[in-house]
Amino acid sequence: MTILDDIVERTRARLAARPLNREDLRGRATVAARHHEPHAFGRALSQTGISVIAEIKSASPSAGSIIDNPDVDAIARDYRAGGAHAISVVTEPEFFRGDREWLRRAAAASGLPVIMKDFIIDEAQLLEGVVAGADAVLLLASLLDAGKIRRYIELLERYGCDALVEVHDEKELARATKGGARLIGVNNRDLQDFSVDLATSERLAAKIPAGAIKVAESGIKERADVERLRAAGFDAFLVGESLLRQNDRPAAVRRLTRGE
């Protein structure tokens, strides 16, 4: 089994181990949706210039521990001070040691839209994300067929939330496109072996439909990486580990967005 297989198996086990009152979740999601600006995440990435989605996570299978018990509020404020347009919060609890509660904290501390990054295989997870304060949710085309992608996008839209559909290759991009994705992220990290190659984004950029917001993910460390991928046609850049490890995070974000 690959690491991705392990993560999905554990996700299924957690979902099966706890009762899920979907009707209650829908009601709570409706209430939560009244307290955030509809489609704030997509609008944030539609601004002119370089849009950085700065990430908060504690660990990952590839990097191991990054920050134990991260000060989510302080990190979110740092990202805002540096000029980030949105914040990504990795909420998967076992392999990434995340927490959905971080969504609300990051949004409150920064005033920026937040996206929940998890391994979505059930609509209940989407509803829980909305309830927790997510403005957007990551959907992995590697885990979902086109029909589910479309249904999940439509479900999120009922609550004013966006879906960032992540792809790794041409097959997944076709699936995302057929599912109606309007925000498409290309992950330069292979989720099977966790190797990274920026050429993945360059290869797929020209194949993303016109009008979609293009987001490059993983392996972005320096302004040169941003310029390289911007030349390929990307609008936004999701950056995590390289920012989290900086002593001066606001300055690190500014280097990516302004080259300072």
C-alpha positions as CSV (number, residue, x, y, z in Angstrom):
1,M,0.0,0.0,0.0
2,T,1.1,3.6,-0.7
3,I,1.0,6.4,1.9
4,L,-2.1,7.7,0.2
5,D,-3.8,4.4,0.5
6,D,-2.9,4.3,4.2
7,I,-4.3,7.8,4.7
8,V,-7.6,7.0,2.9
9,E,-8.0,3.8,4.9
10,R,-7.5,5.5,8.2
11,T,-9.9,8.3,7.1
12,R,-12.6,5.7,6.3
13,A,-12.0,4.0,9.6
14,R,-12.5,7.3,11.5
15,L,-15.7,8.1,9.6
16,A,-17.1,4.6,10.3
17,A,-16.2,4.8,14.0
18,R,-18.3,7.8,14.9
19,P,-22.0,8.6,14.4
20,L,-22.8,11.2,11.7
21,N,-26.1,13.0,11.9
22,R,-26.0,14.4,8.4
23,E,-29.3,16.3,8.8
24,D,-27.9,18.1,11.8
25,L,-24.7,18.9,10.0
26,R,-26.6,20.4,7.1
27,G,-28.5,22.6,9.5
28,R,-25.3,23.7,11.3
29,A,-23.6,24.4,7.9
30,T,-26.5,26.6,6.9
31,V,-26.1,28.6,10.1
32,A,-22.3,28.8,9.6
33,A,-22.6,30.0,6.0
34,R,-24.4,33.1,7.2
35,H,-21.3,34.2,9.0
36,H,-18.8,34.3,6.2
37,E,-18.6,36.1,2.9
38,P,-19.7,33.9,0.0
39,H,-16.9,32.7,-2.3
40,A,-14.3,34.8,-0.5
41,F,-11.5,32.3,-1.3
42,G,-12.1,32.4,-5.1
43,R,-12.3,36.2,-5.1
44,A,-9.1,36.4,-3.1
45,L,-7.3,34.4,-5.8
46,S,-8.8,36.5,-8.6
47,Q,-7.0,39.6,-7.7
48,T,-4.3,40.9,-9.9
49,G,-0.7,40.1,-9.1
50,I,0.8,37.1,-7.3
51,S,-1.6,35.4,-4.9
52,V,0.0,33.4,-2.2
53,I,-2.0,30.8,-0.2
54,A,0.1,30.3,2.9
55,E,-0.2,27.0,4.7
56,I,-0.5,25.9,8.3
57,K,0.3,22.3,9.2
58,S,2.1,20.5,11.9
59,A,3.6,17.5,10.1
60,S,3.5,15.5,6.9
61,P,4.5,12.0,5.8
62,S,7.3,13.4,3.6
63,A,8.8,16.0,6.1
64,G,7.9,14.4,9.4
65,S,7.4,16.9,12.2
66,I,7.4,20.5,11.0
67,I,6.0,22.4,14.0
68,D,4.8,20.7,17.1
69,N,1.6,22.3,18.5
70,P,1.8,25.2,16.1
71,D,0.6,28.7,17.3
72,V,-2.0,28.9,14.7
73,D,-3.1,32.4,15.6
74,A,0.4,33.9,15.5
75,I,1.3,32.1,12.2
76,A,-2.0,33.3,10.6
77,R,-1.2,36.9,11.7
78,D,2.3,36.6,10.2
79,Y,0.9,35.5,6.9
80,R,-1.5,38.4,6.8
81,A,1.3,40.8,7.7
82,G,3.4,39.5,4.8
83,G,0.6,39.9,2.3
84,A,-0.8,36.4,1.8
85,H,-4.2,36.3,0.1
86,A,-5.5,33.2,1.8
87,I,-4.6,30.6,4.3
88,S,-4.5,26.8,3.8
89,V,-5.1,24.7,6.9
90,V,-4.2,21.0,6.9
91,T,-6.8,19.3,9.1
92,E,-6.0,15.6,8.7
93,P,-5.4,14.4,12.3
94,E,-3.1,11.3,12.1
95,F,-0.6,11.7,9.3
96,F,-0.5,15.5,9.4
97,R,-1.5,16.1,13.0
98,G,-4.1,18.7,12.0
99,D,-7.3,19.9,13.6
100,R,-10.5,21.5,12.1
101,E,-10.6,23.9,14.9
102,W,-7.5,25.6,13.4
103,L,-9.7,26.9,10.5
104,R,-11.7,29.2,12.8
105,R,-8.6,30.3,14.6
106,A,-6.7,31.1,11.4
107,A,-9.6,33.0,10.0
108,A,-10.2,35.0,13.1
109,A,-6.6,35.9,13.6
110,S,-5.9,36.9,10.0
111,G,-9.2,38.0,8.5
112,L,-8.2,36.0,5.4
113,P,-10.3,33.3,3.7
114,V,-9.3,29.8,4.7
115,I,-9.3,26.5,2.8
116,M,-9.5,23.1,4.5
117,K,-7.0,20.6,3.2
118,D,-8.0,17.0,4.0
119,F,-8.6,13.8,2.2
120,I,-12.3,14.1,1.3
121,I,-14.2,10.9,0.6
122,D,-17.6,11.7,2.1
123,E,-19.9,14.7,1.9
124,A,-20.1,14.7,5.7
125,Q,-16.5,15.9,5.7
126,L,-17.5,18.9,3.5
127,L,-20.3,19.8,5.9
128,E,-18.0,19.5,8.9
129,G,-15.6,21.9,7.1
130,V,-18.3,24.4,6.5
131,V,-19.4,24.2,10.1
132,A,-15.8,24.7,11.2
133,G,-15.5,27.9,9.2
134,A,-13.9,26.9,5.9
135,D,-14.3,29.2,3.0
136,A,-13.1,26.5,0.6
137,V,-12.3,22.8,0.7
138,L,-9.6,20.9,-1.2
139,L,-10.9,18.0,-3.4
140,L,-8.5,15.4,-4.6
141,A,-9.2,14.2,-8.2
142,S,-7.1,11.2,-7.3
143,L,-9.8,10.0,-4.9
144,L,-13.0,11.2,-6.6
145,D,-14.6,10.5,-10.0
146,A,-16.0,13.3,-12.1
147,G,-19.6,12.7,-10.8
148,K,-18.5,13.1,-7.2
149,I,-16.4,16.1,-7.9
150,R,-19.4,17.8,-9.5
151,R,-21.7,16.8,-6.6
152,Y,-19.3,18.0,-4.0
153,I,-18.7,21.3,-5.8
154,E,-22.5,21.9,-6.0
155,L,-22.9,21.0,-2.3
156,L,-20.2,23.5,-1.3
157,E,-21.8,26.2,-3.4
158,R,-25.0,25.9,-1.5
159,Y,-23.1,27.2,1.5
160,G,-21.1,29.9,-0.4
161,C,-17.9,27.9,-0.3
162,D,-15.4,27.2,-3.1
163,A,-13.8,23.9,-4.1
164,L,-10.1,23.8,-5.1
165,V,-9.8,20.6,-7.2
166,E,-6.3,19.2,-7.0
167,V,-4.7,17.2,-9.9
168,H,-1.4,15.4,-10.5
169,D,-1.6,14.3,-14.1
170,E,-3.6,14.6,-17.3
171,K,-6.1,11.9,-16.3
172,E,-7.0,13.6,-13.1
173,L,-7.2,17.0,-14.9
174,A,-9.7,15.5,-17.3
175,R,-11.7,14.3,-14.4
176,A,-11.6,17.7,-12.7
177,T,-12.6,19.4,-15.9
178,K,-15.5,17.0,-16.5
179,G,-16.6,17.6,-12.9
180,G,-16.9,21.4,-13.5
181,A,-13.9,22.6,-11.5
182,R,-13.2,26.3,-11.8
183,L,-10.3,26.4,-9.3
184,I,-7.7,23.8,-10.3
185,G,-4.6,23.1,-8.3
186,V,-1.7,21.2,-9.7
187,N,0.3,19.4,-7.0
188,N,3.9,19.0,-7.9
189,R,4.2,16.3,-5.2
190,D,3.4,12.8,-6.2
191,L,1.1,11.5,-3.5
192,Q,2.3,7.9,-4.2
193,D,5.9,8.4,-3.3
194,F,5.9,12.1,-2.2
195,S,8.6,13.2,-4.7
196,V,8.4,16.8,-6.0
197,D,8.9,18.2,-9.5
198,L,7.8,21.7,-10.6
199,A,7.7,20.5,-14.2
200,T,4.4,18.8,-13.3
201,S,2.8,22.2,-13.1
202,E,4.5,23.4,-16.3
203,R,3.3,20.3,-18.2
204,L,-0.3,20.6,-17.1
205,A,-0.7,24.4,-17.2
206,A,-1.6,24.7,-20.9
207,K,-4.1,22.0,-20.6
208,I,-6.2,23.7,-17.9
209,P,-9.4,25.2,-19.4
210,A,-9.4,28.9,-20.1
211,G,-11.2,30.8,-17.3
212,A,-10.2,28.5,-14.5
213,I,-8.0,29.8,-11.7
214,K,-4.7,28.0,-11.8
215,V,-3.0,27.2,-8.5
216,A,0.5,25.7,-8.3
217,E,1.1,23.6,-5.2
218,S,4.1,22.1,-3.4
219,G,7.8,22.5,-4.0
220,I,7.6,26.4,-4.1
221,K,10.4,27.8,-2.0
222,E,11.8,30.9,-3.6
223,R,10.7,33.9,-5.7
224,A,12.4,32.2,-8.7
225,D,10.0,29.3,-8.3
226,V,7.0,31.7,-8.4
227,E,8.3,33.4,-11.5
228,R,9.0,30.1,-13.2
229,L,5.4,28.9,-12.6
230,R,3.8,32.3,-13.2
231,A,5.5,32.2,-16.7
232,A,3.7,28.9,-17.2
233,G,0.3,30.7,-16.5
234,F,-0.4,30.2,-12.8
235,D,-2.4,32.7,-10.9
236,A,-1.8,31.6,-7.3
237,F,0.7,29.6,-5.3
238,L,0.2,27.4,-2.3
239,V,3.2,27.4,-0.1
240,G,3.6,25.5,3.2
241,E,6.7,23.9,4.6
242,S,9.2,26.5,3.3
243,L,7.2,29.3,5.0
244,L,6.6,27.5,8.2
245,R,10.3,26.9,8.8
246,Q,11.2,30.6,8.4
247,N,12.1,32.7,11.5
248,D,10.6,35.8,9.8
249,R,7.4,34.6,8.1
250,P,6.0,38.0,7.0
251,A,9.3,38.7,5.2
252,A,9.3,35.2,3.6
253,V,5.8,35.9,2.2
254,R,6.8,39.3,0.9
255,R,9.8,37.8,-0.9
256,L,7.4,35.5,-2.8
257,T,4.8,38.1,-3.6
258,R,7.0,41.2,-4.2
259,G,10.5,39.8,-4.6
260,E,11.7,41.9,-1.6
